[in-house]
């Protein structure tokens, strides 16, 4: 039996396999270290980090839906200073790529975060969340306009020495336009999709089930949309794409790879099964062995139209 090669590259970033844990679903990574071997993962995207600590939205802030969940956590986190002092040193004990998800409410905040993380050892890449409200322009999310997506990406690229991955929102008229704008601004890669805006109502009380009224839908319910968007974006840009959205097992992951993604992120599945990412890695290996595939990279973009 020939052991298949699972290594992939996202720009200059080398991953031992294409399985990355998604931001906001895997904590800071350390929370899972007693359950699974973090060094087996291709990478970890830590939960979104802001300049200052954020408490997030009041509960209730998660509600289950058919084939998914809606969350309105509000990007709660400990802030960049505590992350660098308390979390990053422990994460660096593991042999996996560390990707730090960052967000801000103004371009200046993104710039300051990028500068604060510049030159810090042990961070392999930044993932830029552009689904946050732009308070300078009436609360519109950066990621819904090609112009604002370009400007925030450019600001991060100019102020960092890290690889820049921009996470795209699906709540747009044409995600390809946003992807191309971000590419033009200098991003090294894209990740998509973020959650879809959604709402759930309790028919007995007639009140929203979330304190914030609406939130982000994730899980298997959004996977076909995510696969479609990955396929369209990979055809529109030249930089690598990381696929996200309802990946529960290796078959789901394979859909994204075949559609054109160079790697995938596992999100909601972590809540259902904390070992989901490891099982997907093993499943990808077994699939390659069964199909006689020596290098998983041969599957990327292999969809037959």
WOPE-V284224 format. One record per pair of residues at least 4 apart in sequence whose ideal C-beta (glycine too) atoms are under 8 Angstrom apart, sorted by the first residue. I is the first residue (numbers start at 1). J is the second residue. D is the distance in Angstrom with one decimal. If there is no record, write none. Layout:
BEGIN
i->{I;I}
j->{J;J}
d->{D;D}
END
This chain:
BEGIN
i->{1;2;4;4;4;4;4;4;4;5;5;5;5;6;6;6;6;6;6;6;6;7;7;7;7;7;7;8;8;8;8;8;8;8;8;8;9;9;9;9;9;10;10;10;10;10;10;10;10;10;10;11;11;11;11;11;12;12;13;13;13;13;13;13;14;15;15;15;15;15;16;16;16;17;17;17;17;17;17;18;18;18;18;18;18;18;18;18;19;19;19;19;19;19;19;19;19;19;20;20;20;20;20;20;20;20;20;20;20;20;21;21;21;21;21;21;21;21;21;21;21;21;21;22;22;22;22;22;22;22;23;23;23;23;23;23;23;23;23;24;24;24;24;24;24;24;25;25;25;25;25;26;26;26;26;26;26;26;27;27;27;27;28;28;28;28;28;29;29;29;29;29;29;29;29;30;30;30;32;32;32;32;33;33;35;35;36;36;36;36;36;37;38;38;38;38;39;39;39;40;40;40;41;41;41;41;42;42;42;42;43;43;43;43;43;43;44;44;44;44;44;45;45;45;45;45;46;46;46;46;46;46;46;47;47;47;48;48;48;48;48;48;49;49;49;49;49;49;49;49;49;50;50;50;50;50;50;50;50;50;50;51;51;51;51;51;51;51;52;53;53;53;53;54;54;54;54;54;55;55;56;56;56;56;56;56;57;57;57;57;57;57;57;57;58;59;60;60;60;61;61;61;61;61;61;61;61;62;62;62;62;62;62;62;63;63;63;63;63;63;64;64;65;65;65;65;65;65;65;66;67;67;67;67;68;68;68;68;68;68;68;68;69;69;69;69;69;70;70;70;70;70;70;70;70;70;70;71;71;71;71;72;72;72;72;72;72;74;75;75;75;77;78;78;78;78;79;80;80;80;80;81;82;82;83;83;83;84;84;84;85;86;87;88;88;88;88;88;89;89;91;91;92;92;92;97;97;98;98;98;99;99;99;99;99;99;100;100;100;100;100;101;101;101;101;101;102;102;102;102;102;102;102;102;102;103;103;103;103;104;104;104;104;104;104;105;105;105;105;105;106;106;106;106;107;107;107;107;107;107;108;109;110;110;110;110;110;111;111;111;111;111;112;113;113;114;114;114;114;114;114;114;115;115;116;117;117;117;117;118;118;118;118;119;123;124;124;125;125;125;125;125;125;126;126;126;126;126;126;127;127;127;127;128;128;128;128;128;128;128;128;129;129;130;130;130;130;130;130;130;130;130;130;130;130;131;131;131;131;131;131;131;131;132;132;133;133;133;134;134;134;134;134;134;134;135;137;140;140;140;141;141;142;142;142;142;143;143;143;143;143;143;143;143;143;144;144;144;144;144;144;145;145;146;146;146;146;146;147;147;148;149;149;149;149;149;149;150;150;150;150;150;151;151;152;153;153;153;153;153;153;153;153;154;154;154;155;156;156;157;157;157;157;158;160;163;163;164;164;164;164;165;165;165;165;165;165;166;166;166;166;166;167;167;167;167;167;168;168;168;168;168;168;168;168;168;168;168;168;169;169;169;169;170;170;170;170;170;170;170;170;170;170;171;171;172;172;173;174;175;175;175;175;175;175;176;176;176;176;176;176;177;178;179;179;179;179;179;179;180;180;180;181;182;182;183;183;183;183;183;187;188;188;189;189;189;189;189;190;190;190;190;190;190;191;191;191;191;191;192;192;192;192;192;192;192;192;192;193;193;193;193;193;193;193;194;194;195;195;195;195;195;196;196;196;196;196;197;197;197;197;198;198;198;198;199;199;199;199;199;200;200;200;201;201;201;201;202;202;202;202;208;208;210;210;217;217;218;218;218;218;218;219;219;220;220;220;220;221;222;222;222;223;223;223;223;223;223;224;225;225;226;226;226;226;226;226;227;227;227;227;227;227;228;229;230;230;230;230;230;230;230;231;231;231;231;232;233;233;233;234;234;234;234;234;235;237;240;240;241;241;241;242;242;242;242;242;243;243;243;243;243;243;243;243;244;244;244;245;245;246;246;246;247;247;247;247;247;247;247;247;247;248;248;248;248;248;249;249;249;249;249;249;250;250;250;250;250;250;250;250;251;251;252;253;253;253;253;253;253;254;254;254;254;255;256;256;257;257;257;257;257;257;258;258;258;258;258;259;259;260;260;260;261;262;264;266;266;266;266;268;269;269;269;269;270;270;270;272;273;275;276;277;278;279;280;281;282;283;284;284;285;286;287;287;288;288;288;289;293;293;294;296;298}
j->{289;294;285;288;289;293;294;295;296;294;295;296;297;16;17;18;281;284;285;288;296;14;15;16;17;296;297;15;17;18;42;262;263;296;297;300;13;14;15;240;262;15;125;163;165;188;189;240;242;262;263;163;188;189;239;240;163;188;43;97;124;125;163;189;97;20;42;43;97;263;40;42;96;40;41;42;281;284;296;42;253;257;261;262;263;264;284;296;41;42;253;263;264;266;277;280;281;284;41;42;43;44;45;97;99;242;263;264;265;266;25;26;29;32;41;43;44;45;265;266;267;270;277;26;45;244;265;266;267;270;45;46;47;48;101;127;129;167;265;47;48;71;73;75;101;267;266;267;268;270;271;31;32;44;45;46;47;270;31;32;46;47;46;47;83;87;91;33;38;44;46;87;91;94;98;87;90;91;36;38;270;274;38;94;274;275;40;274;275;277;278;278;44;91;94;96;94;95;96;96;278;281;96;277;278;281;96;97;263;281;96;97;98;99;124;263;91;96;97;98;99;99;100;101;127;265;83;87;91;98;99;100;101;75;77;101;75;77;101;102;103;129;77;79;80;83;100;101;102;103;113;54;75;77;79;80;102;103;104;109;113;79;80;104;109;112;113;116;79;77;78;79;82;74;75;76;77;79;74;76;61;73;74;75;76;77;61;72;73;74;76;210;211;212;211;211;209;210;211;71;72;73;74;210;211;212;215;69;70;71;72;73;210;215;69;70;200;209;210;215;68;69;69;70;198;200;217;219;221;221;219;220;221;246;217;218;219;220;221;222;246;268;217;218;219;268;271;198;199;200;209;210;214;215;216;217;218;195;215;216;218;210;211;212;214;215;216;212;103;129;132;83;82;83;86;87;83;84;113;116;117;85;86;87;87;88;100;88;116;120;89;90;91;92;98;120;122;123;93;122;98;122;98;121;122;124;125;122;123;124;123;124;125;126;127;165;117;123;125;126;127;126;127;128;129;167;110;113;114;117;126;127;128;129;156;110;128;129;132;108;109;110;112;113;132;109;132;133;134;135;110;134;135;136;111;134;136;151;152;155;112;113;114;128;152;155;156;115;155;156;158;159;116;117;156;118;126;155;156;159;160;162;159;160;120;123;126;160;162;159;160;161;162;161;162;162;163;162;163;164;165;188;189;156;160;162;163;164;165;165;166;167;191;152;153;156;164;165;166;167;187;167;194;141;142;143;148;149;152;153;166;167;168;169;182;141;142;143;167;169;171;194;195;141;142;139;140;141;138;139;140;141;142;148;152;139;148;144;145;148;169;171;148;149;151;152;148;149;167;168;169;171;172;178;194;148;149;169;171;172;178;149;178;150;177;178;180;181;151;181;152;153;166;178;181;182;185;154;181;182;184;185;155;185;156;157;164;166;181;182;185;186;187;158;185;186;159;160;164;164;185;186;187;186;164;188;189;186;187;188;189;187;188;189;190;191;242;182;187;189;190;191;190;191;192;194;244;172;175;178;179;182;190;191;192;193;194;229;233;175;178;193;194;175;192;193;194;195;196;222;225;226;229;196;197;177;178;177;178;179;192;193;229;232;233;180;232;233;235;236;237;181;182;183;190;192;233;236;237;184;236;237;185;187;190;187;190;237;238;239;239;239;240;239;240;241;242;262;233;237;239;240;241;242;241;242;243;244;265;226;229;230;233;241;242;243;244;245;222;225;226;229;230;244;245;216;244;215;216;217;218;222;216;217;218;222;225;214;215;216;217;214;215;216;217;208;210;213;214;215;208;209;210;206;207;208;209;206;207;208;209;213;214;214;215;221;222;222;245;246;267;268;246;268;246;248;252;268;246;226;245;246;227;245;246;247;252;255;228;229;245;230;243;244;245;246;256;231;243;245;255;256;259;232;233;234;241;243;256;259;260;261;235;259;260;303;236;237;241;260;241;259;260;261;301;260;241;262;263;260;261;262;261;262;263;264;265;247;256;257;259;261;263;264;265;264;265;267;256;267;252;267;268;252;253;256;264;265;266;267;269;280;252;268;269;272;276;253;269;276;279;280;283;254;279;280;282;283;284;286;287;255;283;256;257;264;266;280;283;284;258;284;287;299;259;261;264;261;262;264;296;299;300;299;300;301;302;303;301;303;300;301;303;300;300;280;270;276;277;280;272;273;276;277;280;274;276;277;276;279;279;280;281;282;283;284;285;286;287;288;296;289;290;291;293;293;294;296;293;298;299;298;300;302}
d->{6.5;6.1;6.1;3.6;6.1;5.9;5.8;6.8;6.4;6.4;4.4;6.6;7.5;6.8;4.0;6.9;7.3;6.4;6.3;7.5;5.2;6.7;6.6;5.8;6.9;8.0;7.9;5.2;7.2;4.6;7.3;5.6;5.5;6.8;6.0;7.6;6.6;5.6;7.2;7.6;7.2;6.7;7.7;7.6;7.3;7.6;5.0;4.8;6.6;5.7;5.8;5.8;4.3;5.5;7.1;6.0;6.4;7.6;7.9;6.3;5.9;5.7;5.5;7.8;7.9;7.2;3.8;5.7;5.9;6.0;8.0;5.7;7.6;7.9;7.7;4.4;5.2;7.0;7.8;5.6;7.4;6.7;7.9;7.0;4.0;5.8;7.3;6.6;6.2;4.8;7.0;7.4;6.4;6.4;5.3;5.3;5.0;7.3;6.9;5.2;4.1;6.9;6.1;7.6;7.1;6.9;5.9;6.9;4.8;7.3;6.8;3.8;7.2;7.9;6.3;7.5;5.1;6.3;6.8;5.6;7.8;6.5;5.5;6.7;5.8;5.8;3.9;6.1;3.6;7.7;4.3;6.7;5.6;5.8;3.9;6.4;7.3;7.7;7.9;5.0;6.4;7.7;6.8;7.8;7.6;7.4;7.5;4.3;6.3;4.6;6.7;7.5;6.2;6.3;7.4;7.8;7.5;5.5;3.8;7.0;7.8;6.1;5.0;6.2;7.3;4.7;7.1;7.1;6.0;4.3;6.1;7.9;5.6;7.7;7.8;6.5;5.6;6.6;5.8;6.8;7.8;6.1;5.5;7.5;5.0;6.9;7.1;6.8;5.7;7.4;5.2;7.5;6.7;8.0;4.2;5.7;4.8;4.1;5.6;7.7;5.9;6.3;4.7;6.0;7.8;7.6;7.1;6.7;6.4;7.7;5.8;3.6;7.2;5.6;7.2;7.8;7.2;5.9;7.3;6.0;6.8;4.5;7.7;5.3;5.4;6.6;7.4;7.3;7.6;7.2;7.3;5.6;6.2;8.0;5.8;6.7;4.8;5.9;4.6;6.9;4.8;5.6;5.6;7.2;5.3;5.4;5.9;6.5;5.5;7.6;7.2;5.4;6.8;5.9;6.3;7.0;7.6;6.0;6.7;7.4;7.3;6.8;5.9;7.0;5.8;5.9;5.8;7.4;5.1;6.7;5.4;3.8;7.0;6.9;5.8;5.4;5.5;7.4;7.6;5.8;7.1;5.1;3.4;6.3;2.9;8.0;5.0;5.3;6.5;3.5;7.8;7.9;5.9;4.7;4.9;6.4;6.4;6.0;5.9;6.4;4.7;5.4;6.9;6.1;6.3;6.8;7.2;6.1;7.3;5.0;7.6;7.5;8.0;8.0;6.7;5.1;5.0;4.4;6.0;7.7;7.8;5.3;6.0;5.8;7.4;6.2;6.8;7.5;6.9;6.8;5.8;4.5;4.0;7.8;5.6;5.8;2.8;6.3;4.0;6.7;7.1;6.7;7.5;6.1;5.5;6.1;7.4;4.9;7.4;5.8;7.8;6.5;7.7;4.3;6.6;5.2;7.9;7.3;5.2;5.7;7.0;4.7;7.1;4.0;7.0;3.3;7.2;6.9;6.0;7.9;7.4;7.5;4.2;5.9;7.4;7.6;6.8;6.3;6.3;5.4;7.2;6.3;5.3;7.4;4.9;6.2;7.7;5.3;8.0;6.6;7.7;7.7;6.0;6.3;7.3;7.4;5.6;7.2;7.8;7.7;5.5;7.1;7.1;7.8;4.1;4.4;7.1;6.1;5.7;5.4;7.8;6.1;4.6;7.1;5.2;6.8;6.4;5.4;7.6;5.6;7.0;7.7;4.4;7.8;5.8;7.3;6.9;4.7;7.2;7.4;5.7;7.3;5.9;6.8;7.6;7.8;7.7;4.1;4.7;7.5;2.8;4.3;7.7;6.1;6.6;5.9;6.0;6.1;7.0;4.7;7.5;6.9;6.0;5.2;6.3;8.0;7.3;6.1;5.5;4.9;6.3;6.4;6.3;7.1;5.4;5.3;5.4;6.3;4.9;7.3;8.0;5.1;6.2;6.4;8.0;6.4;6.9;7.3;4.6;4.0;4.2;7.9;4.9;7.6;8.0;6.0;6.6;6.7;6.6;6.6;5.3;5.3;7.3;6.3;6.0;7.4;6.9;5.6;4.0;7.2;5.6;7.7;8.0;6.7;6.2;4.9;7.1;5.5;6.8;4.6;7.6;5.5;6.1;7.1;6.6;5.4;6.3;7.0;4.8;6.5;7.8;5.3;7.3;7.0;4.2;3.7;7.9;5.5;5.7;7.3;6.1;6.7;7.2;6.9;7.8;5.2;7.5;5.0;7.2;4.4;7.7;4.9;8.0;6.3;6.4;4.4;7.0;5.8;7.7;7.0;5.5;6.6;5.1;6.0;7.9;6.3;6.8;6.2;6.9;7.3;6.3;7.5;4.7;5.9;7.9;4.7;7.7;5.5;8.0;6.2;4.0;7.9;7.0;6.2;7.6;7.6;8.0;6.5;6.5;5.2;7.7;6.3;8.0;6.2;5.0;5.8;7.6;3.8;6.5;7.3;6.3;6.2;7.5;5.0;5.0;5.4;7.5;6.0;4.4;6.8;6.4;4.5;6.4;7.5;6.7;6.1;7.1;5.5;7.7;4.8;3.8;6.7;5.3;6.1;4.3;6.3;6.5;5.8;5.7;5.4;6.4;3.9;6.9;7.8;6.5;4.7;7.2;7.1;5.2;5.2;7.7;7.0;6.6;4.5;6.8;5.4;6.8;4.6;4.6;7.7;5.6;7.3;7.6;4.6;6.8;5.6;7.9;7.9;5.9;5.6;6.2;7.3;5.9;7.2;4.1;6.3;6.7;7.9;7.3;7.9;7.6;7.2;4.9;6.4;7.2;4.1;6.5;7.8;5.5;7.7;6.4;7.4;6.0;6.5;5.2;7.7;5.7;7.9;7.5;6.2;6.9;7.5;5.2;6.8;6.0;6.3;5.6;5.8;8.0;4.1;7.9;6.4;6.3;6.3;5.6;7.6;4.5;5.8;5.0;6.3;5.8;6.0;6.5;4.6;6.5;5.8;7.6;4.8;6.9;5.3;6.4;6.3;7.8;5.4;4.5;7.0;6.4;7.8;6.5;6.7;6.4;7.5;5.0;7.0;7.4;4.1;7.9;5.9;6.5;7.1;5.9;6.3;6.2;6.7;7.5;7.1;6.3;7.9;7.2;7.1;4.8;5.4;7.8;6.0;5.2;7.0;7.5;7.5;2.7;5.6;4.9;7.5;6.8;4.5;8.0;5.6;7.1;6.0;7.8;6.7;7.4;6.5;6.4;6.9;3.7;6.3;7.6;6.6;4.4;7.6;6.9;4.5;6.9;6.8;7.0;5.8;6.7;7.0;5.6;7.6;5.4;4.6;7.3;6.7;5.2;6.5;6.0;6.3;7.3;7.0;5.8;4.6;5.2;4.3;4.2;6.0;7.7;7.9;6.6;5.6;4.9;5.2;6.2;5.3;3.3;7.0;6.2;7.6;6.4;6.3;6.9;6.2;6.6;6.4;2.6;6.4;7.5;6.4;7.4;7.4;5.3;6.2;5.3;6.4;6.0;6.1;5.9;4.6;5.7;4.9;6.0;5.2;6.7;4.3;5.8;6.9;6.5;6.1;5.7;8.0;4.9;7.0;3.1;7.0;6.5;7.1;7.2;4.2;7.7;6.3;5.2;6.4;6.1;6.7;4.9;6.6;6.0;7.6;3.2;7.5;7.0;3.3;7.5;4.8;7.3;6.9;4.3;6.3;8.0;7.7;6.7;8.0;6.8;4.3;5.3;6.9;5.7;7.4;5.4;7.3;6.3;7.2;5.4;7.9;4.7;7.2;6.8;7.3;7.9;7.7;7.1;6.3;6.2;6.1;7.6;5.0;7.8;2.8;5.0;7.6;5.9;7.0;7.6;7.3;6.5;4.8;7.9;5.4;7.6;6.4;6.0;7.2;6.6;6.9;6.2;4.2;5.0;5.6;7.9;6.9;7.2;4.9;5.4;5.8;7.7;7.5;5.3;4.9;7.5;5.7;6.7;4.3;7.2;7.1;5.7;8.0;6.2;5.7;4.6;6.3;6.9;6.2;3.9;7.6;8.0;6.2;5.9;7.0;6.7;7.2;5.6;6.3;6.7;6.6;6.0;6.4;6.7;6.3;6.3;6.5;6.4;6.5;6.1;6.1;7.5;4.1;7.5;5.9;7.9;6.2;6.7;7.6;7.7;6.9}
END
